[in-house]
Amino acid sequence: MTNLIAYDYLRLILEEEFLTAYLRFINHGILHYELTNIQEICAPLLTGLEEDDRFLRYEVIGTIANYLEEE
């Protein structure tokens, strides 16, 4: 997955699964910053995988949930 596709994929998951956090990031003007952090954490998961893999989606959701808990 390219960086741009990964960023958009993570943004979509964040918006769909974590709407409150997504809206908070937008309102505070830090969405890009937070997505960049999430992308770094998820990089090993996203290497060479296809975005329609449902198990990848579950892994990414779990990783984002852990990231948001640490905030």
C-alpha positions as CSV (number, residue, x, y, z in Angstrom):
1,M,0.0,0.0,0.0
2,T,1.5,3.4,-0.9
3,N,1.7,6.1,1.7
4,L,-1.1,8.1,0.2
5,I,-3.4,5.2,0.0
6,A,-2.5,4.1,3.5
7,Y,-3.2,7.6,4.8
8,D,-6.6,7.7,3.1
9,Y,-7.4,4.2,4.3
10,L,-6.5,5.1,7.9
11,R,-8.6,8.3,7.7
12,L,-11.6,6.3,6.5
13,I,-11.3,3.8,9.3
14,L,-10.8,6.6,11.9
15,E,-13.9,8.4,10.6
16,E,-16.1,5.2,10.4
17,E,-15.0,3.5,13.7
18,F,-13.9,6.4,15.9
19,L,-16.1,9.3,14.8
20,T,-15.8,11.2,18.2
21,A,-12.0,11.2,18.0
22,Y,-12.1,12.0,14.3
23,L,-14.3,15.0,14.9
24,R,-12.2,16.1,17.9
25,F,-9.0,16.0,15.8
26,I,-10.7,18.1,13.1
27,N,-12.0,20.7,15.6
28,H,-8.6,21.0,17.1
29,G,-6.8,21.2,13.8
30,I,-4.7,18.2,14.5
31,L,-6.2,15.5,12.2
32,H,-3.2,15.4,9.8
33,Y,-0.7,15.2,12.8
34,E,-2.7,12.4,14.5
35,L,-3.1,10.5,11.2
36,T,0.6,10.7,10.5
37,N,1.3,9.3,14.0
38,I,-1.3,6.5,13.4
39,Q,0.3,5.8,10.0
40,E,3.7,5.3,11.6
41,I,2.3,2.9,14.2
42,C,0.4,1.0,11.5
43,A,3.2,0.9,8.9
44,P,4.2,-2.7,9.6
45,L,0.6,-3.8,9.2
46,L,0.1,-1.9,5.9
47,T,3.3,-3.1,4.1
48,G,2.3,-5.1,1.0
49,L,-1.3,-5.7,2.1
50,E,-4.5,-4.9,0.3
51,E,-7.0,-2.5,1.8
52,D,-10.0,-4.9,1.2
53,D,-8.5,-7.5,3.6
54,R,-10.9,-7.6,6.5
55,F,-8.3,-9.0,8.9
56,L,-6.1,-6.0,8.1
57,R,-9.0,-3.7,9.0
58,Y,-9.5,-5.5,12.4
59,E,-5.8,-5.1,13.2
60,V,-5.8,-1.4,12.2
61,I,-8.9,-0.8,14.3
62,G,-7.2,-2.5,17.3
63,T,-4.1,-0.5,16.8
64,I,-6.0,2.8,16.5
65,A,-8.0,1.9,19.7
66,N,-4.7,1.4,21.6
67,Y,-3.3,4.6,20.2
68,L,-6.4,6.6,21.3
69,E,-6.3,5.0,24.8
70,E,-2.7,6.2,25.3
71,E,-3.7,9.8,24.5
